[in-house]
Amino acid sequence: MTKREKLIEKLRNNPKNARFEQIDSLLTYYGFERKQPGTGSSHFGYKLGQWKITVTHRKPFIHSKTVRQVISILDEIIND
């Protein structure tokens, strides 16, 4: 099991303890393009083909709903 697979399992088991840096590294590894709409904005948009997701940069943890969306998108990408 690779580091990224372990991280995905960790996030799947406890989505409330996800940090922005963890989600960002996973999404950029799988080829998502990151965009920040303006200076000072806390919203980051990620896009890869048909998949789009917006992640709000919050400290210390991001919303668990966003983590679940990211996990489901990554599951679709990995299984294809």
C-alpha positions in Angstrom: 0.0 0.0 0.0 1.5 3.3 -1.0 1.5 6.5 1.0 -1.3 8.0 -1.0 -3.5 4.9 -0.6 -2.8 5.1 3.2 -3.8 8.8 3.2 -7.0 8.1 1.3 -7.9 5.3 3.8 -7.1 7.6 6.7 -9.3 10.4 5.3 -12.1 7.8 4.5 -12.0 6.6 8.1 -11.9 10.1 9.7 -13.0 12.9 7.3 -13.1 15.5 10.1 -9.3 15.5 10.6 -8.4 16.4 7.0 -6.0 19.3 6.4 -6.0 21.4 3.3 -2.4 20.3 2.5 -3.4 16.6 2.4 -6.3 17.2 0.0 -4.2 19.5 -2.2 -1.4 17.0 -2.5 -3.8 14.2 -3.4 -5.6 16.2 -6.0 -2.5 17.6 -7.7 -0.9 14.1 -7.7 -3.8 12.7 -9.6 -3.6 15.5 -12.2 -6.1 18.1 -11.1 -5.3 21.6 -12.1 -5.6 24.1 -9.2 -7.0 27.6 -9.6 -7.6 30.3 -7.0 -10.0 32.9 -8.4 -8.6 36.1 -6.8 -6.2 37.4 -4.4 -7.2 36.8 -0.8 -9.8 34.2 -1.7 -9.9 31.0 0.5 -11.6 29.0 -2.2 -9.5 26.8 -4.5 -11.0 25.2 -7.6 -9.7 21.9 -8.9 -10.5 20.5 -12.4 -9.7 17.4 -14.3 -11.7 16.5 -17.3 -15.4 16.1 -16.2 -14.6 16.4 -12.5 -14.7 19.8 -10.7 -14.5 20.5 -7.0 -14.1 23.6 -4.8 -12.1 23.2 -1.6 -12.3 26.0 1.0 -8.9 26.6 2.8 -9.8 26.5 6.5 -7.5 26.1 9.4 -6.9 23.7 11.0 -9.4 21.3 9.2 -11.6 21.5 6.1 -15.2 20.5 6.0 -15.9 16.7 6.1 -18.5 17.0 3.3 -15.7 18.2 1.0 -13.4 15.4 2.0 -16.1 12.8 1.2 -16.6 14.4 -2.2 -12.9 14.3 -2.9 -12.7 10.6 -1.8 -15.6 9.7 -4.1 -14.0 11.5 -7.1 -10.7 9.8 -6.4 -12.3 6.4 -6.2 -13.9 7.0 -9.6 -10.6 8.0 -11.1 -8.6 5.1 -9.6 -11.2 2.5 -10.7 -11.3 3.8 -14.3 
